[in-house]
């Protein structure tokens, strides 16, 4: 009777597993980030899904999410979940990088990477993250992520660097964007990373256009240059990826890995499928 929760900046996936052979139940909700959200905001955003889960008997909860930067953030999540599951014996709270590593690598070693709304990476030795090139968040980092790609596209639009055919398509889709409105979204709006990440869909739809392709390729190359290539084991271990950007742009991502002569491992859209297999094997070993 396990409840798995995997939360990114944009969305949260819940999976209830009652036995190794029965079908699991799935639920979805908005993203959770205790680094930016207050306990009250988390509570309000998850009220609907928790009402659906209130009738289930849960013994173990494994929560993985972005924004889990220290024990104080873990405590926020535990205190929020505890009242809803009185029969729970274990609540384990880990960050999204551990989720990626367990999902992609299982009990093996490798370099686990996240390319979703944000980006992250770390060397996993089969048990824990042994080395991490620290991520710097949306404004100073997140290279290769949806937020980063959207920011690059908006900058190209504001600087009048988009080729005319792309600019026409952009305006047709989004309208003429006002510089002040963009700055307001960037510096005063709630979750600017989510807002910018929404524009990455335009790049995906036009990724065969040379300008878009080069922008995406450059963003992935920057992620490799600033993070992946600095791991001591990079030449001998597989490099795994999870996240919507890694999954949907996998053709370009694979090309960048080949150019750098690195070993590509698994690519998944979300960590949940791998986490399900991981925890089922631990809870019900064969």
Secondary structure by P-SEA (a helix, b strand, c coil): cbbbbbbcccbbbbbbbcccccbbbbbbbcccccccccaaaaaaaaaaaaaaaccccccbbbbbbcccccaaaaaaaaaaaccccccccbbbbbcaaaaaaaacccccbbbbbbbccccccccccccccccccccccccccccccaaaaaaaaaaaaaaccccaaaaaaaaaacccccaaaaaaaaccccaaaaaaaaaaaaaaaacccaaaaaaaaaaaaaaaaaccccccccccbbbbbbcaaaaaaaaaaaaaaaaaccccccccccaaaaaaaaaaaaaccc
